[in-house]
Amino acid sequence: MGAKKPMELHTSHHTKAEIAVMEAETANATCGRKCLSGTPPRELIDARAKAEWKRIAGILEPMEIVGDLDKAALIGYCNAFSLYRRATEELAAAPLILETERGSVKNPLISVQDTYAKQMRDFAMKAGLSVDTRLKYAALKTKNDTAELEDEFGDI
């Protein structure tokens, strides 16, 4: 079974009973959002991860697409972000190619940096930070705003 779309993203006609079921499903899938306010979680590995938490929590707070169930993914993203930045800074001060007894080899920091970049992308998708998620949210918000205007002023 594939993932369901939020009710607002359905474009086909639904009966009142189907709409009621979808509204109930949406209400049951909604969770708290306490993790986005207050102090950053203790699981964050350093000051940079905590600063990233504060930054994205401030951005996500009004969007209402991330909640307490996404906390682990947000922590993973922030920690991966911090480690990616650390690897990038160390790599900037080091050569890309190292000379060893066996010849020239790629600096291992490149693989470390790549690993944390991949983790950031994976956690971002799981936490709703991806461009696709934000675009779906923006489309939904725009549709709702347009519907409110039409209700107030009529169809143009």
Long-range contacts (C-beta under 8 A, 24 or more apart in sequence): 6-140, 8-140, 8-143, 8-144, 9-136, 9-139, 9-140, 30-67, 31-67, 31-68, 31-69, 32-67, 32-68, 33-61, 33-64, 33-66, 33-67, 33-68, 34-68, 35-67, 35-68, 35-70, 35-71, 35-74, 36-60, 36-61, 36-66, 37-61, 40-78, 41-71, 41-75, 43-75, 43-79, 44-75, 44-78, 44-79, 44-82, 45-79, 45-82, 45-83, 46-82, 48-81, 48-82, 48-85, 48-86, 49-78, 49-79, 49-81, 49-82, 50-78, 52-77, 52-78, 52-81, 52-82, 53-78, 56-129, 60-128, 60-129, 63-134, 63-137, 64-137, 65-128, 65-133, 65-134, 65-137, 66-127, 66-128, 66-129, 70-126, 70-127, 70-128, 73-123, 73-126, 73-127, 74-123, 74-127, 76-119, 76-123, 76-126, 76-127, 77-120, 77-123, 77-124, 77-127, 77-129, 80-116, 80-119, 80-120, 80-123, 81-116, 81-120, 83-112, 83-116, 83-119, 84-113, 84-116, 84-117, 84-119, 84-120, 87-112, 87-113, 87-116, 88-113
